[in-house]
Amino acid sequence: MAQRSRHTASPTSARPLRALRWLLLLAGLLIAACSKAPPTGDVLDEAKLAGRTAASFPHATEDYFHDMDGGLALSPQEIAGRNMWIVWSGGNDRLWDHMTSATFGAMDLLKSISSHPSQGYDRARRWAYLGLVNEPCFEAASGPDPKHRGLWLDRRAAGCAPDPFENEAKYPGVAVGARGKPLGDGTTQPVGSFYGEATGIIGLRLFPNPDFDEKAAKAWDAEKYYTDPAYYNRQDLVRPYRVGMSCGFCHVGPSPVNPPDDPAKPKFANLSSSVGAQYMWVDRLFIHNANKPEGQKNYMFQLAHSFRPGAMDTSLISTDNINNPRTMNAVYDFNARMGLANKLWHEKLEGGEVDNRQFNDFTGESFAGLAGFYDKANTTVRTPHVLKDGADSVGLLGALNRVHLNIGLYSEEWLRHFNPIVGGKTITPIRIATAQKNSVYWQATEAGTPNTALFFLKAAQPDRLKDAPGGEAYLNADTATVERGKAVFADTCARCHSSKAPTPPADLGLDPQKCAGAGYLACFKRYWTWTQTDGYKAQMREIVQAADFLQGNYLSTEARIPSTLLRTNLCSPLATNALAGNIWNDFSSTSYKQLPSVGTVTISDPFTGAPMPYPMPAGGRGYTRVPSLISVWSTAPLLLNNTLGPFDPSPSVAARMKAFDASIEQLLWPEKRERDAVLGDKLPGTIDRTTERSTVTIPTGFVPEAVQPLQGKLHRWLPWLVDEGGDVVLGPIPKGVPVNLIANLRLRAESSDPAAIATHVRDVGELLIKLKTNLANVPKDADDAALREQFAGLKEPMMRLSKCPDFVVNRGHYFGTAEFNRQDGLSTDEKAFGTEPVLSDDDKRALIAFIKTF
């Protein structure tokens, strides 16, 4: 027998090579399938294609939501601003329809608004299961609705006034595609209103699908849509409706001072436009079968399950491959916030940043007092810091307008700049100038958001515990205790959490423009050192003692706090979407992009708990904007990701206070925080881990067309990759693995250096093949512990490729505690902030008593 050439691979050694080729082929086909699009910058939105103009989208002034927000009397402009916040979706129903394909069938808003018995929840159980706000004047579906193609949708209750925004004659919809055309069955696909129809859920509106033509109508089967995976997982399935989303979906919630008796049956008077969707279960919303075993075994559910109720990763769609759930912002006291911006935060705009609308662009008495926030000659804006990392820094209107893009407005262009959900494609900026030229929906949005700003300047007022039903019972501390709490707040908290403060000495050099950008960190360090002096504390105590201290106080400085001081989880300050050249390039200031590195921070090895140094990059990353403490009694759990304290689904005052008491104790007594299920006290907190064995599954209906003819053979050739039904299955991922070990993998080099790109491609390829080969070689009956060993064996390459290797989610913000002063293992940059006086238990109790009055 002839000897085998030493250059010929054996069957055993060839298997990984074949597997690598298949993985790279499939990955390339998947990315190509997600990336098919013409060049950016030349696509028109549906409204432009239909010949519409911005003037043909008048913003509604009917005061339909009059009873909300305490029944405040509003001007017509302010009413239009609130209506825009709650019902305007700007054509983003196109995006949310696309998201079903982008998530391989996992997300389907048309099912989320339904009450089909197969789903396990209906209108009555919607609040408990999804945490979504039922719109008043609706009843649960009792069966398929013949007017809506057999869908199980909420129906308007008898005796209720019609929704004025559904008026097609006054607010005519956009006639594109099949809208307004016969469907061959005696019916016509409606055009509808450009506000859509109410769905029975605040913030979600129903629109006729322009792709639902005669062919789609013949193929439509509503019952199969709810019950048959082979039917509803077809990539070519066209649903009769698309669901649009307004800003209010993530921001309207039960009023803390007038909560509903039954959260599933609120009245408009029980709702607030500004509190944030504190109770929304994003995992259950984004994975339509999350209440079923097959849903929970989907790794996409495991990823979304790391979002606590009321938190979501706002870069989930335009992914930066960093799992970064953040609380949905409550919007309070715009007047105080804008006053703070006027005084402290002056940011330079250049290039496309200058294209943001400013209040100077609008005339009329309502905007006269706001014109001074932008210096056109020097392109400097006085701006609040809106996102958690302070990245939205181009002016209030720019921040409001960007949100509409981020929820799908002008998705025709937006989706061309990245691969939604999956990533793996070089991200490029969406240009404001392009939107202004090619998107009528964007033009109409820019015309309307100034009214939204006016609405919040009027309506976003603090919700005080003393004004809530039964609230006085929780304000039971004696006067001496509250006074002691004021002193503690002045000494420890006010330097970050008060917009009223002493005037800094001139020799500190804290000029707002000189301290923006590259000079920021040095200025902040001088400021911090000053706040540690007796002189500062004495002045601050006087300010806190004033009877009107809380009046017009934003209870935040909106400063960007370096991670070396704050020590909270790094995944928020490491976010990349607002960096130079990234998707939100035009919506972050040049000053933000020039921020220096905060230095080296200390994180924990997720396999051993040992401390690890991590050098933070410059260019905007490394900072967290101080949140306001206004009405903090009503917004627990705490921290930027809702990881401190228990979640209670009831919006009652009693439930809010129970959650607040437990959460504030974890904040001020760090030893009470949840510890990790695997490493326990070896970590300063907990790691989000998978709760079930899971896989990344691409149903056969969503596999790229180029692969579909081979699916039967692929199962025989690659049974570890393609199952008998033709689904592509990546895994298994064992129970107990850190979610972010996979979620934070850097799929692309993020470098223009050819050598760096080549090295990165090699490293990713080697990791994928090692991981898949290792998992494929594990016996089918292997337990999760055996599977976890395979991941542990790849610790070094996975951590090296991680965009955020900090997996402990509930650490940091140790001010006033002994934990702040424990400096063993900290970096020099962290130690540079010195030590702080440790509060006694009585000091902490007094502080809590004062905070309850906010």
Secondary structure, 3 states (H helix, E strand, C coil): CCCCCCCCCCHHHHHHHHHHHHHHHHHHHHHHHHHCCCCCCCCCCHHHHCCCCHHHCCCCCCCCCCCCHHHCCCCHHHHHHHHHHHHCCCCCHHHHHHHHHHCCCCCCHHHHCECCHHHCCCHHHHHHHHCCCECCCEECCCCCEHHHCCECECEECCCCCCCHHHCCCCCECCCCCCCCCECCCCCECCCCECCCEECCECCEEEEECCCCCHHHHHHCCHHHHHHCHHHHCCCCCCCCEEEEECHHHHCCEECCCCCCCCCCCCCHHHEECCCCCCCCCHHHHHCCCCCCHHHHCEHHHHHHCCCCCCEECCCCCCCCCCCCCEECCCCCCHHHHHHHHHHHCEEECCHHHHHCCCHHHCCCHHHHHHHHHEECCCCEEECCCCCCCCCCCCCHHHHHHHHHHHCCCCHHHHHHHCCCCCCCCCCCCCCHHHHHHHCHHHHHHHHHHHHHHHHHHHHCCCCCHHHCCCHHHHCCCCHHHHHHHHHHHHHHHHHHHCCCCCCCCHHHCCCCCCCCHHHHHHHHHHHHHHHCCHHHHHHHHHHHHCCCCCCCCCCCCCCEEEHHHHCCCCCCCCCCCCCCCCCCHHHCCHHHHCCCCCCEEEEECCCCCCEEEEECCCCCCCEEECCCCCCHHHCCCECCCCCECCCCCCCCHHHHHHHHHHHHHHHHCHHHCCCECCCECCCCCCECECCCCEEEEECHHHCCCCCHHHHHHHHHHCCCCECCCCCEEEEEECCCCEHHHHHCECCCCCCCCHHHHHHHHHHHHHHHHHHHHHHHHCCCCCCHHHHHHHHHCCHHHHHHCECCCCCECCCCCCCCCHHHHCCCCCCHHHHCCCCCCCCCHHHHHHHHHHHCCC
